[in-house]
């Protein structure tokens, strides 16, 4: 059974940093190595939006709003994908979800809350 579980969300002051992690289980390492993973976020009353993705070979893509502040990375040994959040702003406050598409199906974690106080 494929599962994604996020962690690392917290309350942080504006300008602060957090590191989010997403552990994946239920797929073998060689599959995880090539699979594209993504972080998304959803604020109250807003649609879920892409934050960052990382694909095979480490190719990354970021939303314009987070470029230069956030960094996505994969830890293949731990089958996890991380998101480093720096210089956080109140508008970054949201529930953050990791996601992957595997065999034509989208998988999502339950999310982790990031709260930014001004």
Buried (B, 14 or more C-beta within 10 A) or exposed (E): EEEBBBEBBBEBEBEBEBBBBBBBEEBEEEEBEEBBBBBBBBBEEEEBEBBBBBBEEEEBBBBEEBEEBBBBBBEEEEBBBBBBBBEBBEEBBBBBBBBBEBEEEEBBBEBBEBBBEE
